[in-house]
Amino acid sequence: MKMIDEHFVRLRAHRNNIHRYRGLLRGNLTHYERQFVERRLAEESLAMQNITASAVPLESMSSSKSAVPQPPPVP
């Protein structure tokens, strides 16, 4: 469970950074500032994609007993 919490914390940090960089892009920036922010935005987006790609799916972490119960077979 701790690994999932770490993934969520990292995702939230990257999401917040992306939000901040998008806000900066709406402002008046020099050419070099804009290039820097766009590069950081791309890096943050890639980091989020890497975290989600490496994360263990939640359904694989649950036991078969905690899964959604299936109806009994029809005779």
SULURNOR-V479536 format. One record per residue. N is the residue number from 1. SS is DSSP state (H for helix, E for strand, - for the rest). OMEGA is omega in degrees with one decimal (999 if undefined). Layout:
BEGIN
<<N;SS;OMEGA> <N;SS;OMEGA>>
END
This chain:
BEGIN
<<1;-;-178.8> <2;H;-179.8> <3;H;178.8> <4;H;178.7> <5;H;178.8> <6;H;177.9> <7;H;-179.7> <8;H;179.3> <9;H;179.9> <10;H;178.0> <11;H;179.8> <12;H;179.0> <13;H;178.7> <14;H;179.0> <15;H;178.3> <16;H;178.0> <17;H;178.7> <18;H;178.6> <19;H;179.9> <20;H;-179.6> <21;H;177.1> <22;H;176.2> <23;H;177.9> <24;H;-179.3> <25;H;178.0> <26;-;-178.8> <27;-;178.4> <28;-;180.0> <29;-;172.3> <30;-;179.4> <31;H;-177.1> <32;H;175.7> <33;H;179.2> <34;H;177.9> <35;H;-179.8> <36;H;-177.8> <37;H;178.2> <38;H;177.5> <39;H;178.6> <40;H;178.2> <41;H;178.1> <42;H;179.0> <43;H;179.0> <44;H;178.6> <45;H;178.7> <46;H;178.1> <47;H;177.4> <48;H;179.2> <49;H;179.6> <50;H;179.0> <51;H;-178.4> <52;H;179.0> <53;H;-177.5> <54;H;-177.3> <55;-;176.3> <56;-;178.4> <57;-;-177.6> <58;H;-177.5> <59;H;178.8> <60;H;179.5> <61;H;-178.7> <62;-;177.8> <63;-;-179.2> <64;-;179.0> <65;-;-178.9> <66;-;179.3> <67;-;179.3> <68;-;-177.9> <69;-;178.8> <70;-;178.0> <71;-;179.5> <72;-;180.0> <73;-;178.6> <74;-;-178.5> <75;-;999>>
END
